Amino acid sequence: MKKLFLMITAMAFLFVACEKDQAIVQTDQQETSIEFKIDQSNFDLKNTVPMCDDDAIWSHVVFTIEDADGITSSYTSTINYIGDEFLTQVIKLDPGVYLLTSFMVYDTDGNIIRAAPMSGSIYHDLMMYQLDLEFTVEAFFKKQIAIDVLCYEELAYDDFGFTWFEFNDVRIERQCIFGDICIDDYQAYIGSLYDLPGQGIQFDMPAIIKVKIFKEDAVDPIRVFSNEDTYGDGTCLEIYWPNRIADEGEEFNVELYVWLPGANGFEYVLMDTWNFVDGNGATTGTDGVVDFVIGGCNLDPADYEYTLDEEYVPLHDPILEIQFDELMHYHNMHITSDGMYYYTIDGGNSNGHINKYDLNLNLLATFNINIDGRGLSYNKADGYLYASLFTGDVVKITDLTTGSWTMIHSNKLQNSQASFALSEDGVKFYDFYNGTLKVWDLATGSLLETINGLSNGSGNFGGNACVAVDPDYIYTWNTGLMTVYAYDHAGVLQTSFVLPNGNNGHSLSFVDGILFANDDSYSNGTGTWYGYNIRNAVSKNAIIINSTLPAENTEAFGTKSSTAIQ
């Protein structure tokens, strides 16, 4: 006999237990005999799943059978241990169709120790042979019928449908899963399920997850679990699955999904698949919890570590998601971000400025930089801001607080008004003028590539010297036609689209999936930035923020003077 904590399969037979229907010698007696065979299997349940009592002595079985007329009869049978099998006494039924509507096993003290879960109860769908089980009795034939049962405990009667039901052919295995997500782009998560009232977006947050469990090659999961209702906060997500102990080597597949920005807004993104047999489950540490982290914000290692997919979604129509006003003494030229802050630069005077904003576009500081700026880009490779200047220079901003900068390439760009762009990896910079794009090596200044025939507007404010770049596309702009042209990196036009706002050709900037353009600030001191989502999932409504310099700071800029802008 196998060890205890058992799952049991009850077999109904005509006359003698067997594996196939067999004809028997005909007599005048039309009744057919049935007995139940109970197969023991190892069983272990934890926490919310009732525990089996390994000290219980099996005494008798009580079960109910309903005939075709809806009449239910109850049967009580002793259990006999014969030839390594548990067998009930024989009962006789007339030929016909029947339903086995309950099945319970009692110990010698009269306690129910096994029962089949009722239809609609929590474990019913995990059973292979479920109540109510229909079987047919044929005259002079014998056949085998199976019913699954689980261990019974009175405190768990809700899980089984009734206090008198529970039996076991399955071991309910379980694991607990908890995940962290490290968020560096706060703006992308505003308005999502992670943006909880009174808490907001944080650097390290519990991951909202969904877990699907499949048996072997099944298309449909046997159960789906989610912590969305608790937003992942406060506890791990408990999952469980049925392990039929008699069937050694059962394969299970667990799919882990995390609520993340995707192509169609926030959606559950498949992060991992764990494959295992029987009750092994996914690999865990000593704490027994399957823990994972997305990003690098945890000091201690997790069981599973993932990185966020930084690829953008396919290019789509522009959607206005950011709009804010900016008070600049000169022309507000360009915008960039390091993932934690936004930075803008002005131009038209050698006494220039860089503004620093948080991700909600609250102005944090204004830095005096003695440069005449055109383009501004953050270099992810070294963590510094780079700027293109009037006269075609490229400089590295080494210290915002002191206004320090270093010349990288002097008089390098094709046109003195050019607003350059850095590549995503910070290795190259892009230089555009009147249809010609030149790609340069940032470190050496070597010309890497020249592409001709790109569209643009007329003059520097019309877009003849501006370019924006992402890993897949090159963007040029005709402000007169309010049209942006998107090319692949070979210079082949892929599409064009209209930007409803923006009149300053210098300002075209690509920042983390957002294409920015602005209405120039020079005419009245206040310009307006417009940020259009073109490469991110559509996950929130437009954010309309009016952000200006405090009035008491405006005098620090002195008298306007612009000789460089044409």
C-alpha positions as CSV (number, residue, x, y, z in Angstrom):
1,M,0.0,0.0,0.0
2,K,1.3,3.5,-0.9
3,K,2.0,6.0,1.9
4,L,-0.8,8.1,3.3
5,F,-2.1,11.6,2.5
6,L,-4.0,9.9,-0.2
7,M,-5.9,10.5,-3.3
8,I,-8.4,7.8,-4.3
9,T,-10.1,6.6,-7.4
10,A,-13.4,4.8,-6.8
11,M,-14.3,2.2,-9.4
12,A,-17.8,0.9,-10.0
13,F,-18.1,-2.6,-11.5
14,L,-20.7,-5.0,-12.6
15,F,-20.0,-8.2,-10.8
16,V,-16.2,-8.3,-10.9
17,A,-13.7,-5.4,-11.4
18,C,-12.2,-5.3,-14.9
19,E,-10.8,-2.8,-17.4
20,K,-13.1,-3.5,-20.4
21,D,-16.8,-4.2,-20.9
22,Q,-17.3,-8.0,-21.1
23,A,-20.3,-10.2,-21.8
24,I,-21.2,-12.7,-19.1
25,V,-23.3,-15.8,-19.0
26,Q,-27.0,-15.0,-19.3
27,T,-29.4,-15.9,-16.6
28,D,-33.0,-15.0,-15.9
29,Q,-31.9,-12.4,-13.4
30,Q,-31.9,-8.9,-15.0
31,E,-30.3,-7.1,-12.1
32,T,-26.6,-6.2,-12.4
33,S,-24.1,-6.1,-9.5
34,I,-21.8,-3.2,-8.9
35,E,-19.0,-2.8,-6.5
36,F,-16.6,0.1,-5.9
37,K,-12.8,-0.2,-6.0
38,I,-10.9,2.5,-4.1
39,D,-7.3,3.1,-5.3
40,Q,-5.0,4.8,-2.8
41,S,-2.5,7.4,-3.9
42,N,-0.1,9.7,-2.1
43,F,-1.7,13.0,-1.1
44,D,-0.5,16.2,0.5
45,L,-2.4,19.4,0.9
46,K,-1.4,22.7,2.4
47,N,-3.1,25.8,3.9
48,T,-6.4,26.5,2.1
49,V,-6.5,22.9,0.8
50,P,-7.8,20.4,3.5
51,M,-5.2,18.1,5.1
52,C,-5.6,14.3,4.9
53,D,-5.4,12.3,8.2
54,D,-2.8,9.6,7.8
55,D,-4.0,8.0,11.1
56,A,-7.6,7.5,10.0
57,I,-8.7,3.9,9.6
58,W,-11.0,3.5,6.6
59,S,-14.3,1.9,7.6
60,H,-17.1,2.3,5.2
61,V,-18.4,4.2,2.1
62,V,-21.7,6.1,1.8
63,F,-22.8,7.1,-1.7
64,T,-26.0,8.1,-3.5
65,I,-27.2,7.0,-6.9
66,E,-30.1,8.7,-8.8
67,D,-32.1,6.7,-11.4
68,A,-33.7,7.8,-14.6
69,D,-36.9,8.7,-12.7
70,G,-35.0,11.1,-10.4
71,I,-35.3,8.8,-7.4
72,T,-32.2,8.9,-5.2
73,S,-31.1,5.9,-3.2
74,S,-28.4,5.9,-0.5
75,Y,-26.0,3.0,0.0
76,T,-23.7,2.1,2.8
77,S,-20.9,-0.4,2.2
78,T,-18.1,-1.7,4.3
79,I,-14.6,-1.5,2.8
80,N,-12.6,-4.6,2.3
81,Y,-8.8,-4.7,1.7
82,I,-8.3,-7.5,-0.7
83,G,-5.3,-8.0,-3.0
84,D,-3.8,-4.5,-2.4
85,E,-7.2,-3.0,-3.3
86,F,-10.0,-1.3,-1.3
87,L,-13.3,-2.8,-2.4
88,T,-16.9,-2.1,-1.4
89,Q,-19.6,-4.6,-1.0
90,V,-21.6,-5.6,-4.1
91,I,-24.9,-3.9,-4.9
92,K,-27.4,-4.8,-7.5
93,L,-29.1,-2.4,-10.0
94,D,-31.6,-2.8,-12.8
95,P,-30.3,-2.0,-16.3
96,G,-30.6,1.7,-17.1
97,V,-28.9,5.1,-16.8
98,Y,-27.8,6.4,-13.4
99,L,-26.1,9.3,-11.8
100,L,-23.6,8.9,-9.0
101,T,-24.4,12.1,-7.0
102,S,-22.3,11.7,-3.9
103,F,-19.4,9.5,-2.6
104,M,-18.0,9.6,0.9
105,V,-15.5,7.6,2.9
106,Y,-15.8,7.3,6.7
107,D,-13.3,6.2,9.3
108,T,-14.0,3.9,12.2
109,D,-15.1,6.8,14.4
110,G,-17.8,7.9,12.0
111,N,-15.9,10.9,10.6
112,I,-15.9,11.6,6.9
113,I,-12.3,11.4,5.6
114,R,-12.8,11.4,1.8
115,A,-15.5,12.8,-0.5
116,A,-16.0,13.7,-4.2
117,P,-16.3,17.5,-4.7
118,M,-19.8,18.7,-5.6
119,S,-20.5,20.4,-8.9
120,G,-19.8,24.1,-8.6
121,S,-17.4,23.8,-5.6
122,I,-13.9,25.1,-5.8
123,Y,-12.1,21.9,-6.6
124,H,-14.7,20.3,-8.8
125,D,-13.2,21.5,-12.1
126,L,-9.8,20.0,-11.1
127,M,-11.2,16.5,-11.1
128,M,-11.0,14.2,-14.1
129,Y,-14.0,12.1,-13.1
130,Q,-16.5,14.5,-11.6
131,L,-19.9,14.4,-9.9
132,D,-22.6,14.1,-11.0
133,L,-21.2,11.1,-12.8
134,E,-23.5,9.4,-15.3
135,F,-23.1,5.6,-16.0
136,T,-25.1,3.0,-17.8
137,V,-26.0,-0.4,-16.4
138,E,-26.5,-3.0,-19.1
139,A,-27.9,-6.5,-18.5
140,F,-25.3,-9.2,-18.5
141,F,-22.4,-6.9,-19.0
142,K,-19.9,-5.6,-16.6
143,K,-17.9,-2.3,-16.8
144,Q,-15.6,-0.1,-14.9
145,I,-16.4,3.5,-13.8
146,A,-14.1,6.0,-12.0
147,I,-14.8,8.8,-9.6
148,D,-12.2,11.3,-8.2
149,V,-12.2,12.1,-4.5
150,L,-10.3,14.5,-2.2
151,C,-9.4,14.5,1.5
152,Y,-12.2,15.9,3.7
153,E,-12.1,18.4,6.5
154,E,-15.2,19.9,8.0
155,L,-13.8,23.4,8.2
156,A,-13.4,23.3,4.4
157,Y,-17.0,22.4,3.6
158,D,-17.5,25.5,1.5
159,D,-14.7,24.4,-0.8
160,F,-16.5,21.1,-1.5
161,G,-20.0,22.3,-1.7
162,F,-21.4,20.4,1.3
163,T,-20.0,19.3,4.6
164,W,-20.3,15.6,3.8
165,F,-18.3,15.7,0.6
166,E,-14.6,15.1,-0.1
167,F,-12.4,12.4,-1.7
168,N,-9.1,12.3,-3.5
169,D,-7.6,11.1,-6.7
170,V,-5.5,14.3,-6.8
171,R,-2.9,16.0,-4.8
172,I,-3.5,19.8,-4.8
173,E,0.0,21.4,-5.1
174,R,0.5,25.1,-4.5
175,Q,3.1,27.8,-4.8
176,C,3.2,31.5,-3.9
177,I,4.4,34.1,-6.4
178,F,5.5,37.7,-5.7
179,G,7.2,40.2,-8.0
180,D,8.7,43.7,-8.0
181,I,8.8,46.1,-10.9
182,C,11.4,48.8,-11.1
183,I,9.9,51.9,-12.8
184,D,12.2,54.5,-14.3
185,D,9.7,56.1,-16.7
186,Y,7.1,57.4,-14.3
187,Q,5.3,59.3,-17.0
188,A,4.4,56.0,-18.9
189,Y,2.6,54.6,-15.8
190,I,0.5,57.6,-14.9
191,G,-3.2,56.6,-15.1
192,S,-2.4,52.9,-15.0
193,L,-3.4,50.4,-12.4
194,Y,0.0,51.1,-10.7
195,D,-1.1,54.8,-10.1
196,L,-2.9,54.2,-6.8
197,P,-4.7,57.0,-5.1
198,G,-2.6,58.5,-2.3
199,Q,0.4,56.5,-3.4
200,G,1.1,57.3,-7.0
201,I,4.0,55.9,-9.1
202,Q,7.0,54.7,-7.1
203,F,10.5,53.5,-8.1
204,D,9.8,50.0,-6.8
205,M,6.3,48.7,-6.9
206,P,4.6,45.2,-6.5
207,A,4.0,43.7,-9.9
208,I,0.4,43.2,-11.0
209,I,0.5,39.6,-12.5
210,K,-1.6,36.9,-14.1
211,V,-0.6,33.3,-14.0
212,K,-1.9,30.5,-16.3
213,I,-1.4,26.9,-15.5
214,F,-1.6,24.3,-18.3
215,K,-1.4,20.5,-18.2
216,E,1.0,19.1,-20.8
217,D,0.0,20.3,-24.3
218,A,-3.5,21.6,-23.5
219,V,-4.6,24.7,-25.3
220,D,-6.8,26.0,-22.4
221,P,-5.4,26.5,-18.9
222,I,-6.8,24.5,-16.1
223,R,-6.8,27.6,-13.9
224,V,-6.0,31.3,-14.2
225,F,-4.9,33.4,-11.2
226,S,-4.4,37.1,-10.8
227,N,-3.6,39.7,-8.1
228,E,-5.2,42.6,-10.1
229,D,-7.9,43.0,-7.5
230,T,-5.3,43.8,-4.8
231,Y,-2.9,45.6,-7.2
232,G,-0.3,43.1,-6.2
233,D,0.1,44.8,-2.8
234,G,0.2,43.1,0.6
235,T,0.6,39.4,-0.2
236,C,1.9,36.9,-2.7
237,L,-0.3,35.3,-5.3
238,E,-1.1,31.7,-4.4
239,I,-1.5,29.3,-7.3
240,Y,-2.4,25.6,-7.2
241,W,-2.8,22.7,-9.6
242,P,-4.0,19.0,-9.5
243,N,-1.3,16.4,-9.3
244,R,-2.6,12.9,-9.9
245,I,-0.1,10.9,-7.9
246,A,-0.8,7.7,-9.7
247,D,0.2,9.3,-13.0
248,E,3.9,9.9,-12.4
249,G,5.7,12.4,-14.7
250,E,2.6,14.6,-15.4
251,E,3.9,17.7,-17.1
252,F,2.7,21.2,-16.2
253,N,3.4,24.6,-17.8
254,V,3.0,27.9,-15.9
255,E,2.9,31.1,-17.8
256,L,3.8,34.3,-15.9
257,Y,2.2,37.6,-17.3
258,V,2.9,41.1,-15.9
259,W,0.8,44.2,-16.4
260,L,3.0,46.4,-18.6
261,P,2.8,48.9,-21.4
262,G,2.2,47.2,-24.7
263,A,1.2,47.8,-28.3
264,N,-2.5,48.4,-27.3
265,G,-2.1,50.2,-24.0
266,F,-1.4,48.4,-20.8
267,E,-1.7,44.7,-21.1
268,Y,-0.5,41.4,-19.6
269,V,2.9,40.7,-21.2
270,L,4.3,37.2,-21.1
271,M,7.5,37.3,-19.1
272,D,8.4,33.7,-18.5
273,T,7.2,30.1,-18.8
274,W,8.1,27.5,-16.2
275,N,7.9,23.8,-17.0
276,F,7.9,21.0,-14.4
277,V,6.5,17.6,-13.6
278,D,4.0,16.5,-10.9
279,G,4.3,18.7,-7.8
280,N,7.8,20.2,-8.3
281,G,6.6,23.7,-9.3
282,A,8.9,26.6,-10.3
283,T,12.3,26.9,-8.7
284,T,12.3,28.9,-5.4
285,G,14.8,30.0,-2.8
286,T,14.9,29.0,0.8
287,D,11.8,31.0,1.6
288,G,9.6,28.9,-0.6
289,V,8.2,31.9,-2.5
290,V,8.7,32.2,-6.3
291,D,10.0,35.8,-6.4
292,F,11.0,37.8,-9.4
293,V,12.1,41.4,-10.2
294,I,11.8,43.4,-13.4
295,G,14.6,45.9,-13.6
296,G,17.6,46.5,-11.3
297,C,16.2,48.2,-8.2
298,N,16.6,45.2,-5.8
299,L,19.9,44.8,-3.9
300,D,19.2,41.1,-3.1
301,P,18.9,38.7,-6.0
302,A,15.5,37.2,-6.8
303,D,14.7,33.7,-8.1
304,Y,14.0,35.2,-11.5
305,E,15.3,38.5,-12.9
306,Y,14.0,40.2,-16.0
307,T,14.7,43.4,-17.9
308,L,12.0,45.6,-19.4
309,D,11.7,45.4,-23.1
310,E,12.8,48.9,-24.3
311,E,11.7,48.4,-27.8
312,Y,9.0,50.8,-29.0
313,V,5.6,49.8,-30.4
314,P,5.0,50.2,-34.1
315,L,4.8,53.8,-35.4
316,H,1.2,55.0,-35.0
317,D,-0.7,58.2,-35.6
318,P,0.4,61.1,-33.2
319,I,-1.6,61.4,-30.0
320,L,-1.2,64.5,-27.9
321,E,-0.3,63.4,-24.5
322,I,1.9,66.2,-23.1
323,Q,1.4,70.0,-23.4
324,F,3.0,72.7,-21.3
325,D,3.9,76.3,-21.5
326,E,7.4,77.5,-21.0
327,L,8.8,80.9,-20.3
328,M,12.1,81.3,-22.0
329,H,14.0,84.6,-22.5
330,Y,15.1,83.6,-26.0
331,H,13.7,81.0,-28.4
332,N,12.8,77.6,-26.8
333,M,14.7,75.3,-29.0
334,H,14.9,71.6,-28.0
335,I,13.9,69.1,-25.3
336,T,15.3,65.8,-24.0
337,S,15.1,63.6,-21.0
338,D,17.3,61.3,-18.9
339,G,14.2,59.2,-17.8
340,M,14.0,61.1,-14.5
341,Y,13.8,64.7,-15.7
342,Y,13.1,66.8,-18.8
343,Y,15.6,69.4,-20.0
344,T,15.0,72.2,-22.5
345,I,17.5,74.6,-24.1
346,D,17.0,78.1,-25.5
347,G,18.9,79.8,-28.3
348,G,19.3,83.1,-30.0
349,N,21.9,84.5,-27.6
350,S,25.3,83.3,-26.3
351,N,24.0,83.8,-22.7
352,G,21.7,80.7,-23.0
353,H,19.8,78.7,-20.5
354,I,18.7,75.1,-19.8
355,N,15.5,74.4,-17.8
356,K,15.1,71.3,-15.7
357,Y,11.6,69.8,-15.1
358,D,10.3,66.8,-13.2
359,L,8.3,64.2,-15.2
360,N,5.1,66.1,-14.3
361,L,6.6,69.1,-16.0
362,N,7.1,71.1,-12.8
363,L,10.0,73.5,-13.2
364,L,12.8,72.7,-10.8
365,A,15.7,74.9,-11.9
366,T,17.0,77.2,-14.6
367,F,20.8,77.0,-15.3
368,N,22.8,79.7,-17.0
369,I,24.9,78.2,-19.8
370,N,27.0,80.5,-22.0
371,I,26.1,78.8,-25.2
372,D,23.7,79.6,-28.1
373,G,21.8,76.4,-28.2
374,R,20.0,74.6,-31.0
375,G,19.7,70.9,-30.3
376,L,19.8,69.1,-26.9
377,S,20.2,65.3,-26.4
378,Y,20.8,63.0,-23.4
379,N,23.5,60.4,-24.0
380,K,22.5,57.1,-22.3
381,A,26.0,55.8,-22.8
382,D,27.8,58.3,-20.5
383,G,24.9,60.1,-18.7
384,Y,25.7,63.6,-20.0
385,L,23.7,66.2,-22.0
386,Y,25.1,67.2,-25.4
387,A,24.1,70.2,-27.4
388,S,24.5,71.5,-30.9
389,L,25.2,75.2,-31.1
390,F,24.9,78.1,-33.5
391,T,27.9,77.9,-35.9
392,G,27.6,74.1,-36.0
393,D,29.5,73.1,-32.9
394,V,28.8,70.0,-30.8
395,V,29.5,70.3,-27.0
396,K,29.2,68.2,-23.9
397,I,27.5,69.8,-20.8
398,T,29.8,68.6,-18.0
399,D,28.1,70.5,-15.1
400,L,24.8,72.2,-15.2
401,T,25.2,73.9,-11.8
402,T,28.3,75.7,-12.9
403,G,27.4,76.0,-16.5
404,S,30.5,74.1,-17.6
405,W,30.8,72.5,-21.0
406,T,33.4,71.0,-23.3
407,M,33.8,71.4,-27.0
408,I,33.5,68.0,-28.8
409,H,33.5,69.0,-32.4
410,S,33.9,72.5,-33.7
411,N,32.0,73.8,-36.7
412,K,31.1,70.3,-37.6
413,L,27.5,70.5,-38.7
414,Q,26.3,71.2,-42.3
415,N,24.5,74.4,-41.2
416,S,25.0,76.8,-38.4
417,Q,21.3,76.5,-37.4
418,A,21.2,72.7,-37.3
419,S,19.4,71.0,-34.4
420,F,21.3,67.6,-34.1
421,A,20.1,64.3,-32.6
422,L,22.0,61.5,-30.9
423,S,21.5,57.9,-31.7
424,E,19.7,55.8,-29.0
425,D,23.0,54.1,-28.0
426,G,24.9,57.4,-27.9
427,V,27.5,56.3,-30.5
428,K,26.4,58.5,-33.4
429,F,24.9,61.9,-34.1
430,Y,22.7,63.0,-36.9
431,D,23.1,66.2,-38.9
432,F,20.4,67.3,-41.4
433,Y,20.3,70.2,-43.8
434,N,18.1,70.8,-47.0
435,G,17.4,67.1,-47.7
436,T,20.9,65.7,-46.8
437,L,21.4,63.7,-43.7
438,K,24.9,63.0,-42.5
439,V,25.6,60.5,-39.8
440,W,28.8,61.1,-37.7
441,D,30.7,59.1,-35.1
442,L,30.4,61.0,-31.8
443,A,33.8,59.9,-30.4
444,T,35.9,60.4,-33.5
445,G,33.9,62.8,-35.7
446,S,34.3,60.5,-38.7
447,L,31.6,60.6,-41.3
448,L,29.8,57.2,-41.3
449,E,27.0,57.7,-43.8
450,T,25.3,60.2,-46.1
451,I,21.6,60.0,-47.1
452,N,20.1,62.3,-49.7
453,G,16.7,63.2,-50.9
454,L,14.8,63.7,-47.6
455,S,11.9,66.1,-47.4
456,N,11.9,69.3,-45.3
457,G,10.5,72.8,-45.0
458,S,11.9,76.2,-46.0
459,G,14.4,78.0,-43.8
460,N,15.5,77.0,-40.3
461,F,12.1,77.7,-38.7
462,G,10.5,75.9,-41.5
463,G,12.5,72.7,-40.7
464,N,15.4,72.7,-43.2
465,A,18.0,72.0,-40.5
466,C,16.2,69.8,-37.9
467,V,16.1,66.0,-37.5
468,A,14.8,63.6,-34.8
469,V,15.8,59.9,-34.6
470,D,14.6,56.8,-32.9
471,P,16.0,53.2,-33.3
472,D,13.8,52.5,-36.3
473,Y,13.0,55.9,-37.9
474,I,14.4,59.2,-39.0
475,Y,12.0,62.2,-38.8
476,T,12.2,65.4,-40.8
477,W,9.6,68.3,-40.7
478,N,7.9,70.8,-42.9
479,T,6.3,73.3,-40.5
480,G,4.6,75.1,-43.4
481,L,2.7,71.9,-44.3
482,M,2.6,70.8,-40.6
483,T,3.9,67.5,-41.9
484,V,6.4,65.1,-40.4
485,Y,8.2,62.6,-42.7
486,A,9.3,59.2,-41.3
487,Y,12.1,57.3,-43.0
488,D,13.7,54.1,-42.2
489,H,17.5,54.2,-41.4
490,A,18.2,53.5,-45.1
491,G,16.4,56.7,-46.0
492,V,13.3,55.1,-47.5
493,L,10.1,57.0,-46.8
494,Q,7.7,54.9,-44.6
495,T,4.9,57.3,-43.9
496,S,4.1,60.9,-43.1
497,F,1.7,62.5,-40.7
498,V,0.4,65.9,-39.6
499,L,1.4,67.6,-36.4
500,P,-1.5,69.9,-35.5
501,N,0.7,72.2,-33.4
502,G,4.2,73.7,-33.6
503,N,5.9,76.4,-35.6
504,N,9.5,76.3,-34.6
505,G,11.5,74.0,-37.0
506,H,14.4,73.8,-34.5
507,S,12.3,72.1,-31.9
508,L,11.6,68.7,-33.4
509,S,12.7,66.2,-30.8
510,F,12.2,62.5,-30.1
511,V,12.1,61.6,-26.4
512,D,11.1,58.1,-25.1
513,G,8.4,57.4,-27.7
514,I,7.2,61.0,-27.8
515,L,7.7,63.4,-30.7
516,F,7.9,67.0,-29.4
517,A,7.5,70.3,-31.3
518,N,6.8,73.8,-30.0
519,D,5.3,77.1,-30.7
520,D,8.2,79.6,-30.4
521,S,8.5,81.6,-27.2
522,Y,10.3,84.6,-28.6
523,S,7.3,86.7,-29.6
524,N,5.8,86.9,-26.2
525,G,8.3,85.2,-23.9
526,T,6.1,82.1,-23.4
527,G,6.2,79.2,-25.8
528,T,4.2,76.0,-25.7
529,W,5.5,72.5,-26.0
530,Y,3.4,69.7,-27.6
531,G,4.4,66.0,-27.0
532,Y,2.8,63.5,-29.4
533,N,2.9,59.8,-28.6
534,I,4.0,58.0,-31.8
535,R,5.9,55.0,-30.5
536,N,4.4,54.1,-27.1
537,A,1.3,52.2,-26.1
538,V,-1.7,54.4,-25.7
539,S,-2.2,54.1,-22.0
540,K,-3.5,57.4,-20.7
541,N,-5.4,60.6,-21.6
542,A,-3.6,63.7,-22.7
543,I,-1.7,65.5,-19.8
544,I,-2.2,69.2,-20.1
545,I,0.2,71.0,-17.8
546,N,0.9,74.7,-17.7
547,S,4.4,75.2,-16.4
548,T,6.1,78.6,-16.4
549,L,9.0,80.2,-14.7
550,P,8.1,82.1,-11.5
551,A,7.5,85.7,-12.2
552,E,10.3,86.8,-9.8
553,N,12.8,85.0,-11.9
554,T,12.1,86.7,-15.2
555,E,14.2,89.8,-14.5
556,A,17.3,87.6,-14.3
557,F,17.3,87.2,-18.1
558,G,17.8,90.9,-18.8
559,T,17.1,92.5,-22.1
560,K,16.2,90.3,-25.1
561,S,18.7,90.3,-27.9
562,S,18.8,87.9,-30.8
563,T,21.2,88.2,-33.7
564,A,21.8,84.5,-34.6
565,I,18.3,83.4,-35.5
566,Q,17.3,84.1,-39.1
